[in-house]
Amino acid sequence: MKVLMIEDEFMVAKRLRRFIESAIGKELQQLTHLDNLDDAQAFVSDNSIDVLFLDLNLHGNDGFLLLQEQLSKSFHTIVVSANTDRAIEAFEFGVLDFIGKPFTQERINQAVARLTEQNPNAQCKFLSYKKLGQIQLLPVEDVLYLRASGHYCDVITRCGETVVHDKNIDRLLTLLGTNFVRIHRSYAVRLDAIASICAAEGSKYSLQLKDSTELPIGRTRVKKLKAQIGVQC
């Protein structure tokens, strides 16, 4: 896992680094610390990261400016800030978690657990996406299924709307929690929307949703899917 930490207070950064290293353990491939927005924007533009730990007050500059500039990038963001009154604003940007200062090792562990799916019940309540230059919020409860689209993902809602999200299907599944399941390399659905599994000739399978939508099932995923929805093999 590649981590970027943006914090302008030396002692806070030192403490946060130690906690992150402890929480992630052997999965940590790289941890880069920067203390200003200009260097952070340049780094994110030129490098791939998995997660960003972001302070909001960086030498008087707003940390959210980085998220506005890098909205199309596929990484998770965990805000670590004393400005807890900005938590709602943070979640409008689609951040994974908001940690208030002062923070503890346990609190960092909880955030990392969400990130690494060690806590399978954790899920976000909204997905944020950009439309016509504005950040929009989509309630997770409205999401019906996901369709992979290269480095992006089509999010199909219960009312039939298609929202193009900048994160790929794998990253979205880490946010959506255990109520969503991968059924095919290109599709994932919410479990409570499944109506039935249909078998066809040639060992082909499809999934019918309660709204009559039919989606393909990968043959290697059929057995596990049946177990998840309580169908006898």
C-alpha positions as CSV (number, residue, x, y, z in Angstrom):
1,M,0.0,0.0,0.0
2,K,1.3,3.4,-1.0
3,V,0.5,6.2,1.4
4,L,0.8,10.0,1.2
5,M,0.6,11.9,4.4
6,I,0.2,15.7,4.3
7,E,0.7,17.4,7.6
8,D,2.6,20.7,8.4
9,E,3.3,20.2,12.1
10,F,6.4,18.2,12.6
11,M,5.5,16.5,15.9
12,V,2.0,15.6,14.7
13,A,3.4,14.2,11.5
14,K,5.9,12.1,13.4
15,R,3.2,10.7,15.6
16,L,0.9,10.0,12.7
17,R,3.6,8.3,10.7
18,R,4.3,5.9,13.7
19,F,0.6,5.1,14.0
20,I,0.1,4.5,10.3
21,E,3.1,2.2,10.1
22,S,1.7,0.2,13.1
23,A,-1.8,0.0,11.6
24,I,-0.9,-1.0,8.1
25,G,2.1,-3.2,9.0
26,K,3.7,-5.3,6.3
27,E,1.3,-4.1,3.7
28,L,2.9,-0.7,3.7
29,Q,5.0,-0.3,0.6
30,Q,5.7,3.4,0.8
31,L,4.9,6.3,3.1
32,T,5.6,9.8,1.9
33,H,5.3,12.9,4.1
34,L,4.8,16.4,2.6
35,D,4.0,19.5,4.5
36,N,2.5,21.9,1.9
37,L,-0.1,21.9,-0.9
38,D,2.2,22.8,-3.8
39,D,4.4,19.8,-3.2
40,A,1.4,17.6,-2.6
41,Q,-0.3,18.5,-5.8
42,A,2.9,17.9,-7.8
43,F,3.4,14.5,-6.1
44,V,-0.2,13.3,-6.6
45,S,-0.1,14.4,-10.3
46,D,3.1,12.4,-11.0
47,N,2.7,9.4,-8.7
48,S,0.1,6.7,-7.9
49,I,-1.0,6.4,-4.3
50,D,-3.6,4.2,-2.5
51,V,-4.5,6.4,0.4
52,L,-4.1,10.1,1.4
53,F,-3.9,11.2,5.0
54,L,-4.8,14.9,4.7
55,D,-4.7,17.8,7.2
56,L,-7.0,20.7,6.3
57,N,-5.0,23.6,7.6
58,L,-1.6,23.6,5.8
59,H,0.3,26.8,6.5
60,G,-3.0,28.7,6.2
61,N,-4.1,26.9,3.0
62,D,-7.1,24.7,2.7
63,G,-6.4,21.0,2.2
64,F,-9.6,20.5,0.3
65,L,-8.0,22.4,-2.6
66,L,-6.0,19.3,-3.2
67,L,-9.1,17.1,-3.5
68,Q,-10.7,19.6,-5.8
69,E,-7.7,19.5,-8.1
70,Q,-7.3,15.7,-8.0
71,L,-10.9,14.6,-8.0
72,S,-10.4,12.3,-10.9
73,K,-7.6,10.3,-9.2
74,S,-8.5,6.9,-7.8
75,F,-7.2,7.0,-4.2
76,H,-8.9,7.0,-0.8
77,T,-8.7,10.0,1.5
78,I,-8.7,10.0,5.3
79,V,-8.8,13.5,6.7
80,V,-6.9,14.1,10.0
81,S,-7.8,17.6,11.3
82,A,-8.7,19.6,14.3
83,N,-11.4,21.3,12.2
84,T,-14.1,18.8,13.1
85,D,-16.8,21.3,12.1
86,R,-15.8,20.5,8.5
87,A,-16.6,16.8,8.7
88,I,-19.8,17.1,6.7
89,E,-17.9,19.1,4.0
90,A,-15.3,16.4,4.0
91,F,-17.8,13.6,3.3
92,E,-19.2,15.6,0.5
93,F,-15.8,15.1,-1.2
94,G,-16.2,11.3,-0.7
95,V,-13.5,10.9,1.9
96,L,-13.3,7.5,3.6
97,D,-13.0,8.8,7.1
98,F,-12.6,12.0,9.2
99,I,-10.3,11.7,12.2
100,G,-10.3,14.6,14.7
101,K,-7.2,15.8,16.5
102,P,-5.8,14.8,18.9
103,F,-6.0,11.2,17.5
104,T,-5.1,7.8,19.0
105,Q,-3.6,4.7,17.7
106,E,-6.9,3.0,18.0
107,R,-8.7,5.6,15.9
108,I,-6.0,5.3,13.1
109,N,-6.4,1.5,13.3
110,Q,-10.2,1.9,12.8
111,A,-9.7,4.0,9.7
112,V,-7.1,1.6,8.2
113,A,-9.5,-1.3,9.0
114,R,-12.1,0.2,6.7
115,L,-9.4,0.8,4.1
116,T,-8.2,-2.8,4.1
117,E,-11.6,-4.4,4.5
118,Q,-10.6,-5.8,7.9
119,N,-13.9,-4.4,9.0
120,P,-16.3,-5.9,6.5
121,N,-19.4,-4.2,7.9
122,A,-18.0,-0.7,7.4
123,Q,-19.4,1.2,4.5
124,C,-20.0,4.8,3.4
125,K,-23.5,6.3,3.2
126,F,-22.8,8.4,0.1
127,L,-20.7,8.2,-3.0
128,S,-19.5,11.5,-4.3
129,Y,-19.0,12.2,-8.0
130,K,-18.3,15.2,-10.2
131,K,-21.0,16.4,-12.6
132,L,-20.8,19.6,-14.6
133,G,-17.9,20.8,-12.4
134,Q,-19.9,20.3,-9.2
135,I,-19.6,17.6,-6.5
136,Q,-22.7,15.5,-6.2
137,L,-23.7,13.0,-3.5
138,L,-25.4,9.7,-4.4
139,P,-26.9,7.8,-1.4
140,V,-25.5,4.2,-1.3
141,E,-29.1,3.0,-0.6
142,D,-30.0,4.1,-4.2
143,V,-27.2,2.1,-5.8
144,L,-28.4,-1.0,-7.6
145,Y,-25.3,-2.4,-9.3
146,L,-21.9,-1.5,-10.7
147,R,-20.5,-2.0,-14.2
148,A,-16.8,-1.7,-14.8
149,S,-15.7,0.8,-17.5
150,G,-12.0,0.7,-17.8
151,H,-10.4,2.8,-15.1
152,Y,-13.9,4.2,-14.2
153,C,-17.1,2.6,-13.1
154,D,-20.7,3.0,-14.1
155,V,-23.0,3.2,-11.1
156,I,-26.6,2.2,-11.9
157,T,-29.2,3.4,-9.5
158,R,-32.6,1.9,-8.6
159,C,-34.3,4.5,-10.8
160,G,-32.2,3.5,-13.8
161,E,-29.8,6.5,-13.8
162,T,-26.2,5.8,-14.8
163,V,-23.5,7.8,-12.9
164,V,-19.9,7.6,-14.1
165,H,-17.6,7.4,-11.1
166,D,-13.9,8.1,-11.2
167,K,-13.0,5.2,-9.0
168,N,-12.8,1.7,-10.5
169,I,-15.1,-1.1,-9.5
170,D,-12.6,-2.7,-7.0
171,R,-12.1,0.6,-5.1
172,L,-15.9,1.2,-5.0
173,L,-16.5,-2.2,-3.5
174,T,-14.2,-1.4,-0.6
175,L,-16.4,1.6,0.2
176,L,-19.8,-0.1,-0.3
177,G,-19.4,-2.9,2.3
178,T,-20.7,-6.4,2.4
179,N,-24.1,-5.7,1.0
180,F,-22.5,-5.6,-2.5
181,V,-21.0,-8.7,-4.2
182,R,-18.9,-9.2,-7.3
183,I,-20.7,-11.5,-9.7
184,H,-18.5,-11.0,-12.8
185,R,-15.2,-9.3,-13.7
186,S,-17.3,-6.4,-15.0
187,Y,-20.3,-6.4,-12.5
188,A,-21.2,-6.2,-8.9
189,V,-24.7,-6.0,-7.4
190,R,-26.3,-5.3,-4.0
191,L,-27.4,-8.6,-2.4
192,D,-30.8,-7.5,-1.4
193,A,-31.7,-6.7,-5.0
194,I,-31.1,-10.3,-6.3
195,A,-34.2,-12.2,-7.3
196,S,-32.8,-15.4,-8.8
197,I,-29.9,-17.2,-10.5
198,C,-30.7,-18.7,-13.9
199,A,-28.7,-21.5,-15.6
200,A,-28.5,-21.8,-19.4
201,E,-26.8,-24.3,-21.8
202,G,-23.1,-24.4,-21.9
203,S,-22.7,-23.9,-18.2
204,K,-23.6,-20.2,-18.5
205,Y,-25.3,-18.4,-15.7
206,S,-27.1,-15.1,-15.3
207,L,-28.6,-13.1,-12.4
208,Q,-32.0,-11.6,-12.4
209,L,-32.6,-8.6,-10.2
210,K,-36.0,-7.8,-8.6
211,D,-36.5,-5.1,-11.2
212,S,-36.1,-7.7,-14.0
213,T,-32.6,-6.6,-14.9
214,E,-30.5,-9.5,-16.1
215,L,-26.7,-9.6,-15.6
216,P,-24.0,-12.2,-16.4
217,I,-22.4,-14.3,-13.7
218,G,-18.8,-15.5,-14.0
219,R,-18.7,-19.3,-13.8
220,T,-16.0,-19.2,-11.1
221,R,-18.3,-17.0,-8.9
222,V,-21.5,-19.1,-9.1
223,K,-20.9,-21.4,-6.1
224,K,-19.8,-18.6,-3.8
225,L,-22.7,-16.4,-4.9
226,K,-25.2,-19.2,-4.2
227,A,-23.8,-19.5,-0.7
228,Q,-24.1,-15.8,-0.1
229,I,-27.8,-15.7,-1.0
230,G,-28.6,-19.0,0.6
231,V,-29.3,-21.1,-2.5
232,Q,-28.4,-24.8,-2.4
233,C,-25.9,-25.8,-5.1
